[in-house]
Each structure stands twice: as structure tokens, then as C-alpha cells.
């Protein structure tokens, strides 16, 4: 296991928060028509995409270490994490289109952003289950 891979548990929380914050900010744009929140959403998804790539790389390196037991949950976590990172990159690119204010472009950006937020939430849950176990919240 490389030193770089050990940073996955530390690095992963930041992109999760950024992607979810971007989705919430975009919901504010939709519900209030305050376009200033789009700036918040775009900044968060772009930073979340960049950090998501780093988190995905460190995660794959960490999962390949002898300290981690291979399981079906780990495989789901790995591939959904890749989907979340790819979705964040896609949403970041779509947010930079000059015509994002058009209905069709906004729909593509929002769909990508919200699906990515869902993937990131599911992946984060699976990661937490891998670390803490499925019975963590039970008394």
C-alpha cells in the first residue's frame, strides 16, 4: 500500500460535501429562480469533480492493499465511486457551456448533477458500511 492510498479516508469527505452542496444550490436555483446560486453550484461541482478524481484514485489504490478484504460491497463501492467521479466531471463540463441558461442545456446539466449526487450519496453510504459495518446505527 502506498502512502498516497492511505489518504483516501481523509480525502473522500470533501468531494462528497462539494457535490451534495452543488446539488442543493442548484435546487435553490430551481425553486427560487435566484441565478446567483448557480455560481455556488458551479463552483462546488467543479471543485468536487477535481477532488473526486483524487479520491477515486486513492480509493482504488487503497482497495488494492492487503489490508482491505475483497467483497461484493467493495466492488459496488469502487464502481459506483467511479460513476460518481465521472458524473461530477461531466456535470462540471456541462456547467461551463455558454448556453447553460437555455432550457435544454440546463436540463442536461441538472440531470447529470442530480444523478451524480445520488451516486455519491450511495457510494458514501457503502463506504461507511465497509468501515463501520451494516449494524452501526442499531442499538
N, C-alpha and C positions, 0 to 999 in steps of 0.2 A: 504494500500500500504506500502510495506516495504521500508526501506531506501535503501536497495540494488537495488530495482527495479528502483529507480529514477536515477540510473547511466546509464540506457540504452541509452539515447540520447548522453551521453558523450562517452560511450564505443564503440558504434556501428561504428563510423567512422574509427577507427584504423583497424579492420579486413577487412573492405571494401577496404581500401587502400592497405593492405597487399596482399589480394587475387588478386586484379587487377594488382598490381606490379608483382606478381608471373607470371601471365598470359603474361604480356608484356615481362618480362625477358625470358620466355620460347619461345615467338615469336622471340626474338633476337637469341636464340639458333638455332631455325629452319631456320631463314633467313640468318644468318651469319656463322653457324657451329662453333661458339665460345662456347665451352663447359664450359668455366668459368662462363658464365651467368646462367648455370644450378644451380650452387651453390647459386646464388642470388634468383632464382626461388624457390628452395627447402627451403631455409631459410625463405622466405616470406610466402610460403604456410603453413609451419609448425607453424610459429607464428600466421598466420591468422586463422588457424584451432583452436588453443588454445584460442585465443581471441574471435573467432566466437562462441565457446561454451558458454563463459561467456556472450557475447552479446545476444545470444539466450535465455539463462536462465533469464537474467534481462528483456528482452523483453516480455517473457511470463508472468513474474510477473507484469510488468508494464501494460500490456494489461488487466490483471485481476482486475486492480484497478478501483474504482468507477469514477475516473477522465476521463477514456477513454470510449468513446462511441463504442459499438459493431457495426460493419458494415461488409459488404462483402469485402471491401478493406482491413480491418484489418485482416480478416481471410486469404485472399490471402497473405498478408504481413507475417503473422505468419507462414503459411505452406511453403511458398517459402523460408523464412528465415531458417526454419528447414532443408529444402533441401539444401540450401547453406552451412549451418554448417556441415551437413552430407557429402556433396560433398567435402568440404575442408578437413575434417578428412580423407575421402577416398583418396584424392589426396596426402595428407601428408603421409599416409601409403604406397601408391604406390611409392612415391618418395624415400622411404627407402629400396626398393627392391634392392638387389645387382646387378641384371641384368637389371636395368633401361636403360642401354645403348643398350640393344637388341631392335630390331625394334618393336616386339610385346609388350614388357613391356612399351617402350616409348610411343607407340600409346595409350595404356590404361591410362597411367598417363596423357598424354596430353589431351585426350578426357575428362577425369574426371576434369582436371584443367580448361579447357576452358568452359565446361558446367557449372561448379561451378562459374566461373567468370561471365557468363551470368546471372545465377540465382541471384548472389549477386547484380549485377547492377540493375536488375528488382526489386528485393526486396528493395534496397536502394531508387529507384525511387518511389515505392509505399509508403515507409515510409515518404519520403519528401512530397508526395501528402497528406498523412494523417495529417502531421503537418502544411503545408503551403497552402494546397488547390490545386486543379487542375488548377486554373487560375493564379498561381503565376507568370508565365513568360509573361502573357498577359499585354499589356499597360493599 
